[in-house]
Structure formats: structure tokens, C-alpha cells
Amino acid sequence: QVQLVESGGGLVQPGGSLRLSCAASGSDVSIRTRGWYRQAPGKERELVADISSGGRTNYADSVKARFTISRDNAKNTVYLQMNSLKPEDTAVYYCRYREWSGMEYWGKGTLVTVSS
């Protein structure tokens, strides 16, 4: 069983930066991918970025060159560095871990608001 807790959200002006963290408790040896998703008001949840157990990263086109996903295995934490933020990045950001078995774990989310 894995529990995920996101942090780092908040209010930021357009063009600003935030770093989100997702701390995992429990064993993660069976985790295939670690990722960040977001859901804006009135929209479906969408993939932002993920990173495989082998370190391969994948990004949504809308965030490429602005966001960077990384992980710290020693801290059992995955990060999302968000630069050049835009109002359309406003959303609740969720962390998701997926096991090789297909089992998924989700955090409760952290709100990011980009506004002047």
C-alpha cells in the first residue's frame, strides 16, 4: 500500500515558478510510473508529466520546456518544477503512482492558481 501527499501549491503570478512535491509512504519497489496530473474547473483530469522506473520522462505538449519532473529515490519523493506559469496552468495537481500490476494510487491534490 502506498500513500501519497502533495505539497507546494499556491498562488503565483503569470511567469512565475512553483515546485510541487509528492511524498510517498510505504514500499515503492513495485512502482512502474510516477506522475503528475491536473484538473482545471469544468475540465477532465489530464496527464501533465510522468517518469518511469527507468527514468524516462513524458510531458504533455502544453507544458514541454516549462515543466520538469524528477524524483529522489532516497526521499521517496517525486517533484514537478513548474516555470513560466500561465493562467491556463491553474488547476488542482494530483500525484499518481502506478504499479506494474496496474494498481494505482492517487494523492488528494494541491491547488495551483496562476493569476495577477
C-alpha positions in Angstrom: 0.0 0.0 0.0 1.3 3.4 -0.9 0.0 6.8 0.4 0.8 10.0 -1.5 0.8 13.5 -0.1 1.3 16.5 -2.4 2.6 19.9 -1.4 3.9 23.1 -2.8 0.8 24.5 -4.5 -0.3 28.1 -4.1 -0.9 31.4 -5.8 1.7 32.7 -8.2 1.7 35.4 -10.8 2.0 34.7 -14.5 5.6 34.0 -15.5 6.4 32.7 -12.0 7.5 29.3 -10.7 6.4 26.7 -8.3 7.8 23.3 -7.3 5.4 20.6 -6.3 6.4 17.7 -4.2 4.8 14.3 -3.8 6.0 12.3 -0.8 5.2 8.6 -0.8 4.9 6.4 2.2 5.1 2.6 2.0 7.1 0.5 -0.3 7.6 1.7 -3.9 9.6 -1.2 -5.3 6.7 -2.2 -7.5 6.1 1.2 -8.9 6.2 1.4 -12.7 5.4 5.1 -13.2 5.2 8.2 -11.1 3.3 11.1 -12.5 1.5 14.4 -12.1 -2.0 15.0 -13.4 -4.1 18.1 -13.2 -7.8 19.0 -13.3 -9.0 22.5 -14.1 -12.5 23.6 -13.2 -15.0 22.2 -15.7 -12.4 20.1 -17.4 -11.3 16.4 -17.3 -8.2 15.3 -15.4 -5.2 15.2 -17.7 -1.6 14.0 -17.6 1.0 16.7 -17.0 4.1 14.6 -16.8 5.3 11.2 -15.7 8.6 9.4 -15.1 9.1 5.6 -15.4 11.1 3.4 -13.1 13.9 3.5 -15.7 13.9 7.3 -15.6 12.2 8.0 -18.9 10.1 11.1 -18.8 6.9 12.1 -20.7 5.2 15.5 -20.9 2.0 16.9 -22.1 2.7 19.2 -25.1 1.3 22.2 -23.2 4.0 22.0 -20.6 7.0 20.9 -22.5 10.1 23.1 -22.0 8.4 24.7 -19.0 7.8 21.9 -16.5 10.3 19.3 -15.3 9.5 16.1 -13.4 12.2 14.5 -11.3 12.4 12.0 -8.4 14.5 11.5 -5.3 14.6 7.8 -4.6 16.2 8.2 -1.2 13.4 10.5 -0.1 10.7 8.5 -1.9 9.6 11.8 -3.4 8.7 13.0 -6.9 8.8 16.7 -7.9 7.3 18.9 -10.5 9.2 22.1 -11.2 6.9 24.5 -13.0 8.4 27.6 -14.7 6.9 30.3 -16.9 3.5 29.6 -15.4 0.4 30.7 -17.3 -3.2 31.3 -16.1 -4.2 28.2 -18.0 -2.0 26.1 -15.7 -4.4 26.9 -12.9 -5.7 23.5 -11.6 -5.6 21.0 -8.8 -2.5 19.0 -9.3 -2.5 15.3 -8.4 0.2 12.8 -7.9 -0.3 9.3 -9.2 1.8 6.1 -8.8 1.1 3.1 -10.9 2.4 -0.4 -10.1 3.4 -2.9 -12.6 0.3 -4.9 -11.6 -1.9 -1.9 -12.7 -2.8 -0.8 -9.2 -3.0 2.9 -8.9 -2.5 5.3 -6.0 -3.6 9.0 -6.0 -2.9 11.8 -3.7 -5.6 14.3 -2.6 -4.2 17.1 -4.8 -2.7 20.6 -4.3 -4.2 23.7 -5.8 -2.1 25.9 -8.2 -3.5 29.3 -9.1 -1.8 31.4 -11.6 -3.2 34.9 -11.5 -2.1 38.6 -11.3 
